[in-house]
Amino acid sequence: MTTVLRAQALGKRYGRRWALRECTVDVPAGHVVGLVGPNGAGKTTLLKLAAGRLRPTTGDVTVLGGRPGSTPAQLARVGFVAQETPLYAGLTVAEHLRLGARLNPRWDDGLARARVARLGLDPGRRAGRLSGGQRAQLALTLGLAKRPDLLILDEPVAALDPLARRDFARGLAQAAAEHELSVVLSSHVVSDLEKVCDYLIVLAGSRVRLAGRTEELLAAHRRPGGRLSLEDLVLTYLEARP
Amino acid sequence: MIWLTWRQLRGTALTTAAALLVLIAVLALTGPELASRYSAGIAGCAPAGTCDDFFDRFFDEHQLPFLALTLVVLLLPALVGLFWGAPLIARELESGTHLLVWSQSVTRTRWLAVKLGLTGLAAMAAAGACGLAVTWWSGPLDRSAVPELAQMSPLVFGARGVAPMGYAAFAFVLGVTAGMLVRRTLPAMALTLAVFAAFQLAVPFLVRPHLMPPVSAAFELGPANVDSVHVSGPGGGPVQLFLSTSAVPGHAGAWVLSSELLDPAGRTTSGGGGGGPSSTVERFVPVSTTSGPCAPSLGRMSTDACLAEISRLGYRQQATYQPLERFWPVQWIETGIYAVLSLALAGWCFRRIRRGWA
């Protein structure tokens, strides 16, 4: 099994505060990986380090075998959709696609246009006037049409209503299957991940508490009384102090 | 990246370009007429030797556009720093869009290079075009301006030649740097304005006088450097003389840094604190006012004759100044200094962004 993301004793310090400390994690390829953990567990910091947005203070991180964000080629292989899916408010939907086409050598214009059409986004509409769900979908479209090998999404559904969450999860699962894409997405709400993820990593206090295929994890923790929910499983591991 | 930078700049760039084009068109239409009126005036006054009167009249008639244009050229770099420089990075950080653009297949260094380079060049082009157009248009007025607004004087010098281009580059990169430091647009704008204003005040008064060693010379007293002479009263006493602090004879357009009255022994004379005309100092000359050229006859005194007498006694104006011939050398030196400052700030921005800042 190849690895898309590997962190070894990874740490990031802001001033005197450690946002992530001694984090060691291995994310296998070919999965939609859910990264779960409480607020402040270091999920965003880990993902930003993986996307090359930040430089590690200590330790080492490799993504698809390379140093994150070091070269245009490496950048082209990793997609990153930041928290709250920022877009240029003054640019239209079509201009965002143009931005993607101009800045990415592997840009798939057909995919981008088809997705925007299917979502019913008006190409002439400014991003600032889109709903939260539409913004998230447009940001996801930019991430997908870049045709990365790994797509990282940081709390992509946090600001969405339940309906938009469901649509987003569906679109993501579909795209991952279609394009043989590895995906890592984070959330502090386990139910968000349940429908899309086939692999789960529980991060708490910078440490990996649990990692594995969702099905296998659930099977291994089967109780006599019946099937354990993913949420209960995660909670069990979050509550267990080392 | 060029497309995105242009797309983000487009709105304000087109507005600025349109405003500048209108300004340049107006200058191009009115400039030749101004120049021909000046030449005609010179042709008329030269034989009669009354050109000083013509200069006064000509400059007075056009003082308002002269000052307004000078102000526009002085303000443009500051505006560029505030509205192009400060938001360039700060606005991206505020809205989080830096995370979007950094997620494309473009390195941060390239992103900054294109944004900084393209917007910076636009800023310099705008300030340069505006500065040179105003320099050309104001030529006849600069040759007839009052000494306080001489072409080398602090206010006018900064609004002429190539210096505005240097100011614009510096103000712009200063804005970008401030944006990276404080990460929010409005505080970055305030910081940019404060620092840029400090530079625009400090450089003319503390640095520019020493860019080239000032010329020091003694001048005979005459109408060019003496505003007026007065006799205190009918009972005699010294002659009250108002020495100009902004003009030396024979060097129109020069920036006078210091002006003193030397007595025949070569000592500087100290003066009274009396209020005289602006940009003059009051000095007392112990010369007979009861007889001789400085004595009022029939209640009046001939200024020219009295000044000639004071000069004959050995009184001189001792002045240090930057002559007009140094206009272009000082322009290039100062522009060079601002270019180096801009490059240093830009280098800091690149180093910061390469070290994984944000």
Interface residues (C-beta under 8 A of the other chain):
Chain A: A51 G52 R53 L54 R55 G69 T71 P72 A73 L75 A76 G79 F80 V81 A82 Q83 E84 P86 L87 Y88 A89 L91 E95 R98 L99 G100 R102 L103 N104 P105 R106 A139 L142 G143 K146
Chain B: M1 W3 L4 R7 Q8 S95 G96 T97 L99 L100 V101 W102 S103 Q104 S105 V106 T107 R108 R110 R355 G356 A358
